[in-house]
Amino acid sequence: MLRERRIYRNGDFIGWEEATVHLMSHSVARGTTIFEVIRFDATERGPAVFRLHDHIARFENSARLLAMRLPLAHDALCRAVAGTVARNGLERGIVKLVGYHAAPKLDVLPPEGALDLAVFVLDPVADLGLLPFDFEAGVTAVVAETRKLDPRTVPVAAKAAAHYLNGMIAALEARRRGADLAVLLDPEGFLAEGPTESLFLVSGGVLRTAPLGGVLDSITRRSLLEVARHIGLEAREERMRPERLLEAEEVFFANTPFQVIPVRRIDGRELPDAPGPVARRLHEALQRIVSGREPAFASWLYPVSGS
């Protein structure tokens, strides 16, 4: 299936096999790549991209934080994403938007000039062999010994490929310990997030998550907080010690592909009622939103038709 995909690269559409970069490119050798992972879903009016303007704004912020220059303005980036979705003819799937330095360079300083730009559109199941996520089954998790990157060393608000080495190490640790996912603590020992997921707790009926500053400003995290308040749930951003996991009524992760990921066991503690009522309400609300069945959040959907 991958060979059928059309990739946007610097204004042209190319085949899968052509989407290459030299091994000595600065982005391969030094990790200077920024990216966004964005979902699109089927609606009555055709495919729509979820919170595209917000994803592009974060992409622009990543470039700013890392002193990178993008080749396109905001609206042109939106059109490039939507146009690539339209070109690939999928009703639902995942977009990966990538900004990178293709030019070879040995120095740690990046090449001058604007980033190269690529947009990939994928069906994670058909193209990559990923199993569909089972919301009802949930996942297991452990608190990793690996700590989250210190924001005093790198700008953790930038969605940069190099930062995910940190998450990869934590994910490998979780696998060695027999769990599906890892919870990373921040440098001071407070709950942070997963390798590629935001972390939420429900305690005392209140939805809680770590504050910005040490975690990524996840679009899904942002969406869940807004949706929770819309449906009458109290939601707080606060620093929490890992012991809070032992008393929480619900624990779940959140990311773009799967949205709400209930945790059924963490560090040996069973949560037999997972998915809990809060996770279920949020999951169902997001399903209505991405499919265009929630008028209050219609502005979150960027239509692909006409792109």
N, C-alpha and C positions, 0 to 999 in steps of 0.2 A: 504493500500500500504506500510506503514512503516514496517510492519512485514516481507515484502519481501526483505527489504534492508539488505545488508551485510556490517558490520562495521569492519574497520581495528582497532585492538587494540593491541599494543605492539607486532606486528609481526604476529598475527593470525587474521583470519576473523571469526567474531561471529555474532549471530543474534541480531535483534533490542532489544529484551527483555533482552538480556545479557549485554547490554551496560549500566552498572550501576556503581555507586560509593557510598561509605558509606557517610551518612549525616555528619559524623564527619571528613571527609577528609579535609585536609587543604584548598583545592581549594573551597570547599563548604563553610566552616566556615570562611575562611579568604580572599577568592576571588583571590587566586593565580592561575589564569588560563590565558593563552595566546592563541590566536586563529587567524586564517585567514579564510575569506570567499572568495571563488574563483569560477569563472564561467567556464563552459565548454560548447562548442557548436558543432553542427553538421557541418562537412565539407565534401567535396567530398572524402576525404581519411579517413573518420570516425571521431569520437569525438576528439576534441583537447582542452586542458586546456589553458586558457588565461593567459599569462605572469606568468607561474608557477615559473620560476626561481626568478622573482622579488618578488612574494609572499613568497617564501621560504626564500629569503634573509631578508625580513622584519620580518618574524617569528623568524629567527635567531637573528636579532637585538633586537626584543622584549625580547627574552631570555637573551641576554647580558645586556640590560638596567636594568632588574629585577634580575640579578645575578642568573639566572636559567641555568641548564645544560640540553641540549637536548640529547636524546638517540641515534640519528642517524645523520650522516653527510648529507650535502646538497643533493647530488645526490640520496642517499637512501631515503630521505624525498620526493623528486620528484617521485621516483618510487613507494613509498607507496601511494601517492595521485593518480597517474595515474593508478596503479594497482587496487585501490578501485573503480575508475570510471569504469574500464574494467569489474570488477567482478559484478557490478550492472547492466550493460547492457543498460544504458540510453544514448541517443544521445545528450542530452543537459540537463543542470541543474546546481546545486550549490554544491560545496564541502565545508564542514566545517572541518578544521584541528584544533585540540585542543591539547594543551600541559597542563598538570595538575598534581597536587600532590594528588595522590589517598590515601596516607597513612593518617590515623587519627592523629591529633596533636592538642593540646590545645594552645600551645605557638604561639605567633605572628610570630616567626621565622619559616620558612618552613622546611620540612623534608630535610635531606641530601640525596644526590643521584640525579640521573637524573629524569626528568619529565616522567610521563606516557604519551602515545601518542595515539590519536584516530583520525580516518578519517571517516567522514560521507558523503555520497553522496545522494542528495535529488532532487526530482522534486517538486519545491515549490508549484505548483498548485495541482498536484495529491496527494502529500504526506501531505502537510500542509494546503491545502485549500485556499491558497492565490489567489486572483483574478489577472488575467493577467494585467499588467500595460498598461494603455491607454496613449500613448505618446501624442496624439492629445488633450486629455482632460486636461492634466497637473494637477497641484495641487495648493492649497492655502497655504499661510504661514504667520507667524507672527514673529516679533522679540521678543524673550523670555526675561523675566526678569532674568531668570536663566543664570548665566555667565559660560563660558567655564572654565574648570579646569586650575588653574594657573600652568604653567610649573615649577615654583619654588617649588611646593609641590609634584608633581609626574611627572615622565617622560612621557609626553603626546604622545611622538613618539612611545611608546610601545602600541601594540594593546592588551590590557589587559581587561578581562571581568569586573574587578572591576571599571574601568574608565567609563563604560557605565551606571552606576547609574546616572551620570551627564546628559547624553543624555536622559535617561528615564524620569527624572524629567522635562526636557525641553519639551519632546514629550507629556507628560501628560498635561503640561501647554497649549501647542498648542491645544490639543484636547478640553480642557475646554473652550478655547476661540474660538472654532468653526473652527479651521484650520487643515489642513492635516499635516503640518510640521512646525518645529521651526527653526529659525535662532538664534544661540548663538553668543553673543559678547564675546571677550576675556576680561581678567580682567581690561584692560585699556579702554574698551568701543569700540574697533574696531571690524569690522565684522570678524567672525571666520569661522564657519561651521554649519551644521545641526547635529542632534543627531547621525546619522549614515551616513551622507552625506557630501561631499564637496560642497561648495557654489561658484557659478560663477556669475559675472555680465558682461554685454556688455555695454560699455559706449564709445561714440565716435567711434564706430566700433571696439574697442579694447576689447579683452577677458581679464578679470581681476579676480584674486582670491587672497585670503590671503596667505602670505608667510609662509614657514615652520618655526617651532620654537614654535608656539602656536597651530598648528593644526596637525592632523595625516597626514603622508606622504602617502596619499591614492594612490593606484595603478591606479584607474580610474582617479583621479585628474592628476596624472603624465601623463597618456595616453592622456587625452584631451589636455594638454599643448603641448605635442609632436605632436599630430595629427594636432592641430590648426596651428602650425608653418609649418608643412609639406604641408598643403593645402593653405598657404599664408596668414593666419590670424595673426595679431600681438597679442601676449599674454604677459601679465605682472603679476608678483606676487608683490602685494603691500598692505600696510595697508590702510584700508578704513573705514571711519565713516559710521554709519548706514544711514545717510542722503543720501548716494549715491544710496540707493535702490529707492529713490523717483524720481531720474532722469535717472536711467538706462534704456536703450532701451530693454534689456532682462535680466531676472533673471532665473537661473536654478540651480538645485542641480545635483549631480552626485554620483552614488554608483555602486557597483559591479552587483547586480541583474538587475537594470534597466538602468544603464549607464547614460543617460541624462534625467532629470526630469524637464520639463518646469514649471515655476511658472506663473499662470494666474492672481493671486491676492495676494498682500502682504500688510499687515497692512491697508487694505481698499483700496489700490491703485490697480486699474484694469490694466492688461496688455492684452488688447483685441487681440493683434496679436500673442500671445503665441500659439504654439511654434514659436519663431522668426527665422529669417534666419540663424543665427549663430548656435543656438541650433539644427536646422534641419540638417545643413551641418555636424556638428560633430556627431550627432546621426546616420546619414546615413553612414558616414565614419567608425564609429565603427562597425556597422552592417556588412559592407563589410569585415572588418578586422577579426572579430571573426568567420566569416563563411569561412575564407580562400580565399577570393576573392580579396585580396589586397597584391600583391607580395612584395611591399615595407616593409610590416610589418609581413612577414611570420615568422620571428624569434620570434615573440610574442606568437606563438602557439606551444604547447607541445603535440605531437601526443600521443594518448592513445594506439593505436595499437602496439602490441609487448611488452606492459608493463607487 
